[in-house]
Every structure is written in C-alpha cells, then in structure tokens.
Amino acid sequence: MSDSRQVQKFVPATPVEDVAPEIPWGSGVRRAYEYWLGQRPGGGLPGRQHIDPTDIPFLLRGLWLIDVAREPFRFRYRLVGTRIVEAMGRDPTGLWLEEAHPHASSVPGFFLRYERVAQTGIPSRRRGTALLWSHRDYREIENILLPLAADGKTVDMIMVYTSVYRVDGSEVD
C-alpha cells in the first residue's frame, strides 16, 4: 500500500476528535469508522451486539476491544487482533491497560483520550508514534477509538482499529 498521506482527504460524517487533522485518514481506519457509523441504530451508539466480525474480516487483525469500567475509569483488553499482538510482542487479552502498560500509568493523564471517548461517545483518531508499545520495524501507528454502548447511550466498550506503518511509511497488512 502507498503512504496514507497520498490518500485524498477524508471528512468524517459525524464528529471525531482528531489529534492529527492535517494528516489524511488511512484506508483501514476510514473503513473501521465507516463500518461503525453504519451500525448506529437510530442515531444512538452501536453496541457490541451490532458488531459482526464476519462483516469485517479485513479489519480483524488490527482490531481490539476494550471494556470500560467506571468510578474510577479503567479499561480492560477484551480482544486483541493478531497484528496488535505482533506489534506488542505479547497478548494482553484480559489485562487492564495499566497492568499491560505499567509505564503508561505513571504518566499523568495518559488514558484521558480513552476516558473522553467513554464520557462523550465521540470517536477519536490519532496518528503518530505508538505510545503503548515499541516495535523496531514500525515507525508509527494510526488508530481510531470507536465508542460502543449496549443501551445506545452509555459507553461500555471501545472498539479500536489500529493501522501500523513501517519505517518506509507503508502500511502493514
């Protein structure tokens, strides 16, 4: 694949917190967002019950699901795609994010992006250096946090899709 910066600028159909609005959306992140958008029932947020993995086999390697616990906010890996496991060098399924990434929990506000998505129900996109892992062959990542709510309102899970880019800027399949 070519560097996503050569892709035509994509404008999301609903609000997205975008940490890198000047960088065009990569195709995988855009497809994950469009799938999520298409699953929204009557304007509410889709829940896990609306997500069918057989609809999105092309996204599964880069997909991860995070359970949202409240008071205090905590996040647990429910499912982690094989591309993410490869990039992390281990499978964090079942671990709280602060357990899987103890270095991150020492940085004040590190998980605020996840909290904002859980509180507001607004997706968040970011492209830049991977913050939760380091892999010598990958230069940067692009991901989108997509809120899920079983009741259509209260976010109880976050579906994340992550594209990984090699040092030469090409996207990892």
Secondary structure, DSSP 8 states (H G I E B T S, - for coil): ---GGGS-----SS--EES-TTS---HHHHHHHHHHHHT-STTS---GGG--GGG-TTTGGGEEEEEEETTTTEEEEEEE-HHHHHHHTS--TT-BHHHH-HHHHTSTTTTHHHHHHHHH---EEEEES-SS---TTEEEEEEEEEEE-TTSSS--EEEEEEEEEETTS-B--
